[in-house]
Amino acid sequence: MTTRKLAVLAAAFIAVAVPAAASASHAEALLHDAVFTLTNAASGNGVATFARNDDGTLTYVGTVPTGGLGTGANLGSQGSIALDNDGHTLFAVNAGSNSISEFAVTDKSVQLVTTFPSNGIRPISLTVQDHLLYVLNAGSSSITGFVLHDNAAAPLAGSTQPLLGNNPAQVAFSPHGSQLVVTEKGTKTLDTYPVDSEGRAQAPISSPSAGATPFGFAFDNRGRAFVSEAAGSASSYNVDDAGAQVISGAVATNQGAPCWLVVTRNGRYAYTANAGSGSISGFSIANDGSLALLAASGVTASLGAGSHPLDEAVSENGRFLYVLVDGRHTIAGYGIGEDGSLSPLGEVGALPAGAVGLASS
């Protein structure tokens, strides 16, 4: 994609895009390669879209209203925005109005399809697997499911389950949808919910976290969970219907507040965003799922003092890592090397304070 083409597309997008508080729901852009984040504005939430160049750099194209409200402050979660498996449908939480928004994403447009109740209070994280959507409602300490069909999300009867701990951070499906996992910061536990053949979450099992304050996490394709721990570490687990079993526990990042974590598409590396240190820690993932720091210092990339990095996303082609830089209200990009090293691609955006979540096609 050429710079000139991106500029023309951006102009077209901005010409029809409106502030997040307005009612329009459609905006033009070339979006087969894109990064999305949530403005989370209390006056009107919106999805901000950035088109991706072939070299991984980003160009802002516009913001589309969700039809709901944000909170204007960090949600303390991972997974507040998510693409479905084919990248054509985007879901976002509206934590300020207890709702979820669904968008249709094509090569040329982002359209608000519907906004519907989250069936709970203060949704902060969601996860999609095939025709199922589950939402973590932190205010009502529960998860609940929806069936996706023909641009409609219908509540899945019997799918609502309580949390076993408190102060949750994320909900996510295992790769084949056979389990759901929730991280519980307050009780230092992981809740595992077996999922039956009809998609209903069953009664959860609580497992102790290997490190304090389990936060963001991601699965690899083999179904192993890799969890960041805000107290200063990351751990890996096997997950099945019996719960989470530690593979490597509390591997120190030597950095402050590693709260968000992603795994590369090939399953070879994991990265934590360290909000307290303004850095990113890279880990290699061994065949048995164990973690090892790429650099003894824990610094694979530095964003600088006051950057306060939050959410992360890896591009669908596996070549790029993106990080929401809360302190500068931007998105930073990195090329991912064969050895897990990160090459900076610059920062872009003028996001509002309180922006959350990151998803990439």
C-alpha positions in Angstrom: 0.0 0.0 0.0 1.5 3.3 -1.0 1.7 6.4 1.2 -0.3 8.4 -1.3 -3.1 5.8 -1.4 -3.2 5.7 2.3 -3.5 9.5 2.4 -6.4 9.5 0.0 -8.2 6.7 1.9 -7.6 8.6 5.2 -9.1 11.7 3.7 -12.1 9.8 2.5 -12.6 8.1 5.9 -12.3 11.4 7.8 -14.8 13.1 5.5 -17.5 10.7 6.6 -16.3 9.9 10.1 -17.7 11.8 13.0 -16.8 12.4 16.7 -17.5 9.4 18.9 -20.5 11.1 20.5 -22.3 11.4 17.2 -24.7 8.9 15.6 -23.2 8.0 12.3 -21.9 4.4 12.1 -20.0 4.1 8.8 -16.6 5.2 7.7 -14.6 4.4 4.5 -11.1 2.9 4.7 -8.9 0.1 3.3 -9.0 -2.3 6.2 -7.7 -5.7 5.2 -4.6 -4.7 7.1 -5.5 -2.6 10.1 -5.2 -2.0 13.9 -8.1 -1.0 16.1 -8.4 0.5 19.5 -11.2 1.9 21.7 -11.4 5.6 22.6 -13.4 4.6 25.8 -14.7 8.2 26.0 -17.3 8.7 28.7 -19.2 11.1 26.3 -19.4 8.5 23.6 -17.2 5.5 22.9 -15.6 4.9 19.5 -13.4 2.5 17.5 -10.3 4.2 16.2 -8.8 2.6 13.1 -5.3 2.6 11.7 -4.4 1.2 8.3 -1.2 -0.8 8.1 1.5 -0.2 5.4 3.5 -3.1 4.0 6.4 -2.1 6.2 4.2 -2.3 9.3 3.9 1.5 9.9 0.4 2.8 10.6 -1.8 5.6 9.3 -4.8 6.9 11.2 -8.0 6.7 9.2 -10.8 7.7 11.5 -13.1 6.9 14.4 -16.5 5.2 14.3 -18.9 5.5 17.2 -19.9 2.4 19.1 -23.4 3.6 20.1 -22.4 3.2 23.7 -20.3 4.9 26.4 -16.8 4.4 27.8 -15.5 5.3 31.2 -12.7 7.7 30.3 -10.3 5.7 32.5 -8.3 2.6 32.1 -10.4 -0.6 32.6 -7.6 -2.6 34.2 -8.2 -5.4 31.6 -7.0 -7.1 28.5 -9.3 -7.9 25.6 -11.8 -5.0 25.6 -11.8 -5.2 21.8 -11.6 -8.3 19.6 -11.8 -9.5 16.0 -13.5 -12.8 15.1 -11.5 -15.6 13.6 -11.9 -14.4 10.0 -11.3 -10.7 10.8 -14.6 -9.6 9.4 -16.4 -8.9 12.6 -15.2 -6.7 15.5 -16.6 -6.5 19.0 -16.0 -3.8 21.6 -17.1 -3.3 25.2 -19.0 -0.2 26.3 -18.0 -0.3 30.0 -19.9 3.0 30.8 -23.2 1.8 29.4 -23.1 -2.0 30.1 -23.3 -2.9 26.4 -21.3 -4.5 23.6 -21.0 -3.2 20.0 -20.6 -5.3 16.9 -19.0 -4.0 13.7 -18.8 -5.4 10.2 -15.3 -4.9 8.8 -14.6 -5.1 5.1 -11.8 -4.0 2.9 -13.4 -0.6 2.5 -15.6 0.0 5.6 -16.3 -0.3 9.3 -20.0 -0.4 10.0 -21.8 -0.5 13.3 -24.1 -3.5 13.1 -25.7 -3.4 16.5 -25.2 -2.5 20.1 -26.7 -4.8 22.7 -26.8 -5.3 26.5 -23.8 -7.2 28.1 -26.3 -8.9 30.5 -24.2 -7.6 33.4 -22.5 -4.6 34.8 -19.3 -3.0 33.5 -18.1 -5.3 30.7 -14.3 -5.1 30.5 -13.2 -8.0 28.3 -14.6 -10.3 25.7 -13.6 -13.3 23.6 -14.9 -14.8 20.3 -14.7 -18.4 19.1 -16.6 -19.4 15.9 -20.3 -18.5 16.6 -19.8 -17.8 20.3 -19.1 -14.6 22.2 -18.3 -14.4 25.9 -18.1 -11.3 28.0 -16.5 -10.6 31.4 -18.8 -8.3 33.4 -16.5 -7.1 36.2 -19.2 -5.1 38.0 -21.5 -8.2 38.4 -18.6 -10.6 38.8 -19.7 -13.0 36.0 -19.2 -14.2 32.5 -22.0 -14.7 30.1 -22.3 -16.0 26.5 -24.0 -15.0 23.3 -24.7 -17.0 20.1 -23.7 -15.1 16.9 -25.9 -15.6 13.9 -26.9 -13.5 10.9 -25.6 -10.2 12.3 -27.4 -10.8 15.6 -26.1 -11.7 19.0 -28.6 -13.7 21.1 -28.0 -14.5 24.8 -27.1 -18.1 25.3 -29.4 -19.5 28.0 -27.7 -21.2 30.9 -24.3 -19.7 30.0 -23.9 -17.2 32.8 -21.4 -18.3 35.5 -20.1 -16.4 38.5 -16.4 -15.6 39.1 -14.6 -17.5 41.9 -12.3 -14.6 42.8 -12.3 -10.8 42.5 -10.9 -7.9 40.5 -10.8 -9.8 37.2 -8.7 -8.8 34.2 -9.5 -10.9 31.1 -11.7 -13.7 29.7 -10.5 -15.8 26.7 -11.3 -19.0 24.9 -8.7 -21.8 24.6 -7.9 -22.3 20.9 -10.5 -25.0 20.2 -13.1 -23.4 22.4 -13.2 -26.2 25.0 -12.4 -24.0 27.9 -12.7 -20.4 29.0 -10.2 -18.8 31.4 -10.5 -15.7 33.6 -7.6 -14.1 35.4 -8.4 -12.8 38.9 -6.0 -10.1 40.1 -7.4 -9.7 43.6 -7.3 -13.4 44.6 -4.2 -14.3 42.5 -6.1 -17.1 40.8 -7.1 -18.4 37.4 -10.7 -19.6 36.8 -11.2 -22.3 34.2 -14.7 -23.0 32.8 -15.2 -26.1 30.8 -17.4 -25.4 27.8 -20.0 -28.0 26.7 -20.9 -29.0 23.1 -23.6 -26.3 22.9 -21.1 -23.6 24.0 -22.3 -23.2 27.6 -19.7 -22.5 30.3 -19.9 -24.9 33.1 -19.1 -24.4 36.8 -15.5 -23.0 37.2 -12.4 -24.4 38.8 -10.0 -22.1 40.6 -6.3 -22.6 40.3 -3.6 -20.6 42.1 -1.5 -18.3 40.0 2.2 -19.0 40.0 2.9 -15.2 40.4 1.1 -12.3 42.1 -1.6 -10.3 40.3 -2.3 -12.4 37.2 -3.5 -10.0 34.5 -3.4 -10.3 30.7 -2.8 -13.6 28.9 -2.8 -15.4 25.6 -2.9 -19.0 24.3 -0.6 -20.6 21.8 -2.0 -22.9 19.2 -1.3 -25.9 21.4 -3.7 -24.6 24.1 -1.1 -23.5 26.6 -1.8 -20.2 28.4 0.9 -17.6 29.0 0.0 -15.1 31.7 1.5 -11.7 32.7 1.7 -11.0 36.4 1.6 -7.3 37.4 3.8 -7.9 40.4 6.7 -8.5 38.0 6.7 -11.8 36.2 5.1 -14.1 33.6 4.1 -17.8 33.8 2.9 -20.6 31.5 0.2 -23.2 32.1 -1.4 -26.3 30.6 -5.1 -25.8 30.6 -7.8 -28.5 30.6 -11.2 -29.1 32.3 -9.4 -29.8 35.6 -7.9 -26.2 35.7 -4.6 -24.6 35.0 -1.3 -26.5 35.7 1.9 -24.6 35.9 4.6 -25.2 33.3 7.1 -22.5 34.3 6.1 -20.2 37.2 6.8 -16.6 37.9 9.7 -15.9 35.5 10.8 -12.4 36.6 10.7 -9.7 33.9 13.0 -7.4 36.0 10.6 -4.7 35.0 7.7 -2.9 36.6 4.1 -3.8 36.2 4.1 -6.3 33.3 0.3 -6.3 32.9 -0.4 -7.1 29.2 0.9 -10.2 27.3 0.7 -11.5 23.7 2.1 -14.5 22.0 3.4 -14.5 18.4 1.4 -16.4 15.7 4.1 -19.1 15.4 4.1 -19.6 19.2 7.8 -19.0 19.6 7.7 -15.7 21.6 5.7 -13.8 24.2 5.9 -10.1 25.0 4.7 -8.3 28.1 4.0 -4.6 28.2 5.6 -3.2 31.4 3.5 -0.2 32.4 5.7 0.7 35.3 9.0 0.7 33.4 8.0 1.9 30.0 9.4 -1.2 28.3 8.5 -4.5 26.6 9.9 -7.8 27.8 10.4 -10.6 25.3 10.3 -14.3 26.2 11.2 -17.3 24.2 8.8 -20.2 24.4 10.4 -23.7 24.5 8.8 -26.9 23.1 7.5 -27.8 26.5 5.9 -24.3 27.0 8.5 -23.0 29.4 9.5 -19.3 29.3 12.9 -17.7 29.2 13.8 -14.0 29.0 15.3 -12.9 25.7 17.5 -10.4 27.6 18.6 -10.7 31.2 17.6 -7.1 31.9 14.0 -7.8 30.7 14.2 -5.0 28.2 13.6 -6.2 24.6 12.4 -2.7 23.7 12.2 0.6 25.6 9.4 3.2 25.1 10.9 5.6 27.6 9.9 7.3 30.9 6.3 8.1 31.3 5.2 6.0 28.3 3.0 3.6 30.4 2.5 1.0 27.7 -0.8 -1.0 27.9 -2.5 -3.3 25.5 -0.6 -5.2 22.7 -1.5 -7.0 19.5 0.3 -9.0 16.9 -0.6 -8.6 13.2 -2.3 -11.6 11.5 0.8 -12.1 9.3 2.9 -12.4 12.5 5.5 -9.8 11.4 4.5 -6.9 13.6 3.8 -6.1 17.3 1.7 -3.0 18.3 1.5 -1.4 21.7 -0.9 1.2 23.1 1.3 3.9 24.6 -1.0 5.4 27.2 1.4 8.1 28.3 1.6 9.6 24.8 -1.8 8.5 23.6 -0.3 6.8 20.6 0.2 3.3 19.1 3.8 2.2 18.7 4.8 -0.4 16.1 7.7 -3.0 16.0 8.9 -5.4 13.5 9.4 -8.9 15.0 12.7 -10.5 14.2 13.3 -14.2 13.7 15.2 -14.2 17.0 12.3 -12.4 18.8 14.1 -9.0 18.7 11.9 -5.9 18.1 12.7 -3.1 15.6 10.9 0.2 16.2 8.6 1.4 13.5 7.6 4.7 15.1 4.4 5.9 16.8 1.1 7.3 15.4 -2.2 8.7 16.7 -3.7 11.3 18.9 -5.9 9.1 21.1 -7.9 10.4 24.0 -6.9 9.8 27.6 -8.3 6.5 28.7 -8.1 4.7 25.4 -8.0 0.9 25.9 -7.7 -2.3 23.9 -5.9 -3.3 20.8 -6.8 -5.7 17.9 -5.0 -6.3 14.6 -5.8 -8.0 11.4 
